[in-house]
């Protein structure tokens, strides 16, 4: 008995488990500030004849129509706007429209490099540096330098990200966008990054900075719950198909064994 059906069922179960994992993670981050949901992507695998470049080799027409099953593809991050919630905190920053705050975060080699975030919960550390309150990562100005503030003075931030203390403009938040947002990937802790050249070529964004607000998670709770339910049904169906195929295989082995 051919194992082709088992392979297709297994690939379907794998992609269903992948969808379930992504959907459950989105739902778990329903209350995470600045969180952007992942979109699970799969693609159809070509048949072995096509994938291996064996164009002239005869093949079964039915198997050609069945294809090669589903395989995983990299996630895409959905960058839609989350709801802006008023906190009245002077160091809480929400971004309305396009753009990311830029912070310094370690890359895989331990280097501090610019990374992007929509988590605008900020604080002033013991050295007077403006940082993310959740992680202590320095927030960068338009010149990609850490911002120094006097913790004893009131902080006012206008819609263009200009920071004032007293009568003096002390810095301007860097609000950036990238040309290929589809290449952005998650680093964890609300950070996004991408190819080094893409981040290096970031440009000023047109979004508005709102002091005293934070952006809530962009996850739609109803959609996320439906995605989890749909993925669970797909997992159950995939597991059942494999069970049926295994049962049929055992019957075939038993039957042909008796005939032999």
C-alpha positions as CSV (number, residue, x, y, z in Angstrom):
1,X,0.0,0.0,0.0
2,X,1.4,3.4,-1.0
3,X,2.5,5.7,1.8
4,X,1.7,8.8,-0.3
5,X,-1.6,9.3,1.4
6,X,0.1,9.1,4.8
7,X,2.6,11.7,3.8
8,X,-0.1,14.1,2.7
9,X,-2.0,13.5,5.9
10,X,1.1,14.1,8.0
11,X,1.9,17.3,6.2
12,X,-1.6,18.5,6.7
13,X,-1.4,17.7,10.4
14,X,1.9,19.5,10.7
15,X,0.6,22.7,9.2
16,X,-2.6,22.5,11.3
17,X,-0.5,22.2,14.5
18,X,1.6,25.2,13.3
19,X,-1.6,27.3,12.7
20,X,-2.9,26.3,16.2
21,X,0.4,27.3,17.8
22,X,0.4,30.7,16.1
23,X,-3.3,31.3,16.8
24,X,-3.0,30.4,20.5
25,X,0.1,32.6,20.9
26,X,-1.9,35.5,19.4
27,X,-4.7,34.9,21.8
28,X,-2.3,34.7,24.7
29,X,-1.0,38.2,23.8
30,X,-4.4,39.8,23.8
31,X,-3.3,42.2,26.6
32,X,0.3,42.7,25.6
33,X,1.1,46.4,24.9
34,X,2.0,47.1,21.3
35,X,1.7,43.4,20.2
36,X,1.2,42.7,16.5
37,X,-0.4,39.3,15.6
38,X,1.4,36.7,13.5
39,X,-0.2,35.4,10.4
40,X,0.6,31.8,9.7
41,X,1.5,31.0,6.1
42,X,1.7,27.7,4.3
43,X,2.4,26.8,0.8
44,X,1.8,23.9,-1.5
45,X,4.8,21.6,-2.1
46,X,5.3,20.6,-5.6
47,X,5.2,16.9,-6.5
48,X,8.4,15.0,-6.2
49,X,8.8,14.9,-10.0
50,X,8.6,18.7,-10.3
51,X,10.5,19.5,-7.1
52,X,13.4,17.2,-8.2
53,X,13.5,18.7,-11.8
54,X,12.5,15.4,-13.4
55,X,10.2,16.9,-16.0
56,X,10.5,14.0,-18.5
57,X,9.9,11.2,-16.1
58,X,6.5,9.5,-16.4
59,X,4.3,10.0,-13.5
60,X,0.9,9.0,-12.2
61,X,-1.7,11.5,-13.2
62,X,-3.7,11.2,-10.0
63,X,-0.6,11.9,-7.8
64,X,0.1,14.9,-10.0
65,X,-3.3,16.3,-9.3
66,X,-3.0,15.6,-5.6
67,X,0.2,17.7,-5.4
68,X,3.0,17.3,-2.9
69,X,1.1,18.4,0.3
70,X,1.4,21.5,2.4
71,X,4.7,22.8,3.9
72,X,5.3,25.7,6.3
73,X,6.3,29.2,5.2
74,X,7.7,32.0,7.4
75,X,5.1,33.9,9.5
76,X,4.0,37.4,8.4
77,X,3.5,40.0,11.1
78,X,0.2,42.0,10.7
79,X,1.1,45.6,11.4
80,X,-2.4,47.0,11.8
81,X,-3.1,49.8,14.4
82,X,-4.0,48.7,17.9
83,X,-6.4,50.7,20.0
84,X,-4.8,53.7,21.8
85,X,-5.6,53.7,25.5
86,X,-5.3,56.8,27.6
87,X,-3.1,56.4,30.7
88,X,-2.2,60.1,31.4
89,X,1.3,58.9,32.1
90,X,3.8,61.6,31.0
91,X,6.2,59.0,29.8
92,X,3.7,56.8,28.0
93,X,3.8,57.2,24.2
94,X,1.3,55.9,21.7
95,X,1.9,56.1,17.9
96,X,-1.1,56.9,15.7
97,X,-0.6,55.8,12.1
98,X,2.6,54.5,10.6
99,X,6.0,54.4,12.3
100,X,7.9,52.7,15.1
101,X,9.9,53.9,18.1
102,X,13.6,52.9,17.7
103,X,15.5,51.4,20.7
104,X,18.8,49.8,21.2
105,X,18.7,46.0,21.7
106,X,21.3,43.2,21.5
107,X,21.3,41.1,18.3
108,X,22.2,37.5,18.0
109,X,25.9,38.4,18.3
110,X,25.4,40.6,21.4
111,X,25.8,43.9,19.5
112,X,23.5,46.7,20.4
113,X,21.7,47.6,17.2
114,X,18.6,49.7,16.4
115,X,15.3,47.7,16.7
116,X,11.7,48.8,16.2
117,X,8.8,48.7,18.7
118,X,5.3,50.1,19.3
119,X,5.6,49.6,23.0
120,X,5.8,53.2,24.2
121,X,5.9,52.6,28.0
122,X,9.0,54.7,28.8
123,X,10.9,55.7,31.9
124,X,14.0,57.7,32.9
125,X,16.7,55.4,34.4
126,X,19.2,56.3,37.1
127,X,21.6,57.8,34.6
128,X,19.0,60.1,33.1
129,X,18.5,58.0,29.9
130,X,15.1,57.6,28.4
131,X,14.4,53.9,28.2
132,X,11.6,51.4,27.8
133,X,10.2,50.8,31.3
134,X,9.8,47.0,30.7
135,X,13.3,46.3,29.5
136,X,15.6,49.3,30.2
137,X,16.5,49.5,26.5
138,X,17.6,53.1,25.4
139,X,15.2,55.0,23.2
140,X,16.9,56.8,20.3
141,X,16.5,60.3,19.0
142,X,16.5,61.4,15.3
143,X,20.3,61.1,15.3
144,X,20.1,57.6,16.6
145,X,21.5,58.6,19.9
146,X,20.2,57.8,23.4
147,X,18.0,60.6,24.9
148,X,19.2,62.2,28.1
149,X,16.6,63.9,30.4
150,X,16.5,65.6,33.7
151,X,14.4,63.4,36.0
152,X,13.6,66.4,38.2
153,X,11.9,68.3,35.4
154,X,8.5,67.8,33.8
155,X,8.5,66.1,30.4
156,X,6.3,67.3,27.6
157,X,6.1,65.5,24.2
158,X,4.3,67.0,21.2
159,X,2.7,65.2,18.3
160,X,5.9,65.3,16.3
161,X,7.9,63.6,19.1
162,X,9.7,66.8,20.2
163,X,10.6,66.5,23.9
164,X,10.6,69.6,26.0
165,X,11.7,70.2,29.6
166,X,11.0,73.7,30.9
167,X,11.3,76.1,28.0
168,X,13.9,74.0,26.2
169,X,13.6,71.4,23.4
170,X,16.0,68.6,24.5
171,X,15.4,65.9,21.9
172,X,13.1,64.5,19.3
173,X,12.0,60.9,19.3
174,X,12.9,58.9,16.2
175,X,9.8,57.6,14.6
176,X,10.8,55.4,11.7
177,X,9.4,53.2,8.9
178,X,11.0,50.7,6.6
179,X,10.4,50.2,2.9
180,X,9.7,46.4,3.2
181,X,7.6,46.0,6.3
182,X,6.9,42.4,5.1
183,X,10.5,41.5,5.9
184,X,10.2,42.4,9.5
185,X,10.4,39.6,12.0
186,X,9.9,39.4,15.8
187,X,12.7,39.4,18.3
188,X,10.5,39.0,21.3
189,X,9.5,41.5,24.0
190,X,7.6,43.6,21.5
191,X,10.7,44.2,19.3
192,X,10.8,43.9,15.5
193,X,13.8,43.7,13.3
194,X,14.8,42.6,9.8
195,X,17.8,42.4,7.5
196,X,20.5,44.8,8.7
197,X,20.4,46.8,5.4
198,X,16.7,47.3,5.7
199,X,16.9,48.7,9.3
200,X,19.8,50.8,8.3
201,X,17.8,52.4,5.5
202,X,14.8,53.3,7.8
203,X,13.1,56.6,7.1
204,X,11.1,59.2,9.0
205,X,7.5,58.1,9.5
206,X,4.4,60.2,9.2
207,X,2.6,58.9,12.4
208,X,1.6,61.1,15.3
209,X,3.0,60.8,18.8
210,X,0.4,60.9,21.6
211,X,1.7,61.6,25.1
212,X,-0.2,59.9,27.9
213,X,-1.4,56.9,25.7
214,X,-0.2,53.4,25.0
215,X,-1.2,51.2,22.1
216,X,-3.0,48.0,23.1
217,X,-2.5,44.7,21.4
218,X,-3.7,44.6,17.8
219,X,-5.2,41.1,18.2
220,X,-8.9,40.9,17.5
221,X,-10.2,38.6,20.3
222,X,-13.1,37.2,18.3
223,X,-11.0,36.5,15.2
224,X,-8.2,35.0,17.4
225,X,-10.7,32.7,19.1
226,X,-12.2,31.6,15.8
227,X,-8.7,30.9,14.5
228,X,-7.9,28.7,17.5
229,X,-11.2,26.7,17.0
230,X,-10.6,26.2,13.3
231,X,-7.0,25.1,13.9
232,X,-8.1,22.6,16.6
233,X,-10.7,21.1,14.2
234,X,-8.0,20.8,11.5
235,X,-5.7,19.1,14.0
236,X,-8.4,16.6,15.0
237,X,-9.2,15.9,11.4
238,X,-5.6,15.4,10.4
239,X,-4.9,13.0,13.3
240,X,-8.1,11.1,12.4
241,X,-6.9,10.7,8.8
242,X,-3.6,9.3,9.9
243,X,-5.3,6.9,12.3
244,X,-7.6,5.7,9.4
245,X,-4.6,5.3,7.1
246,X,-2.8,3.3,9.7
247,X,-5.8,1.1,10.2
248,X,-6.2,0.4,6.5
249,X,-2.4,-0.4,6.2
250,X,-2.7,-2.9,9.0
251,X,-5.7,-4.5,7.3
252,X,-3.8,-4.7,4.0
253,X,-0.8,-6.3,5.7
254,X,-3.0,-8.8,7.5
255,X,-5.0,-9.7,4.4
256,X,-2.0,-10.1,2.1
257,X,-0.1,-12.0,4.8
258,X,-2.8,-14.6,5.0
259,X,-3.0,-14.9,1.2
260,X,0.8,-15.4,1.0
